[in-house]
């Protein structure tokens, strides 16, 4: 529903936009969530500062690792960019020749296994890398047998997606055990799974090799950011497969202001009383 009133933004008012009452949660189509004052301030403070971007990525990753329980972390340009970079890291790794070769995957393991009930619109981000999606879960055998049979010499990773209506008869831990037995990686898409705050560490604790979350939504950082966490070698591969490097992820650029803001949002997220915040929202 649109209201004939100011938006609260002079620039938006000048453009002739109308304020919208958001009854859908923190969706991108309505502008995401509202950034708290300390997140906005972190973004403003960073805007007039020059830094070594590689060093910034490293230090930011250390903070993400601390809060997620992972070996390493990385700020990415939204959870969607996280999916692209996950796929690229699993296929090309840190090999400079393979990184420059993408999206040509000739000679690489380039298949991602995805459960039939985990298919979702943003899987296109995997294919941007260019990964081939191979569906499993519709056969007559048990899910364990189907997953084992689906893994072959082309399998780069198994994708496990968390979100509304996306159930799987095998838990993440069970999928990890099967995949790792076959020396196959497991990557997790968890864009909208914060809160609960426990999820920040849960998927890593379950054995996932890489996990991506939205930096906006419930985390309340910039909607154009995301965080990636996981094994140190894979996070390093992800970093090399994205901006500022010449790579398939070059277009998924994250700015220093966004990195500063999402770190402030993450620091706030792990320290607040989430039940009290939800009570406010319900009111």
Buried (B, 14 or more C-beta within 10 A) or exposed (E): EEEEEEBEEEEBBEEEEEBBEBEEEBBBEBBBBEBBEEBBBBBEEBEEEEEEBEEBBBBBBEBBBEBBEBBBBBBBBBBBBBBBBBBBBBBBBBEEEBBEBBBEBEEBBBBBBBBEBBBBEBBEBBBBBBBBBBEBBEEEEEBBEBBBEBBEEEBBBBBBBBBEEBEBEBEBBBBBBBBBEEEBBBBBBBBBBBBEBEBBBBBBEBBBBBBBBBBBBBBBBBBBBBBBBBBEBBBBBBBBBBBEBEBBBEEBBBBBBBBBBBBBBBBBBEEBEBEEBEEEEEE
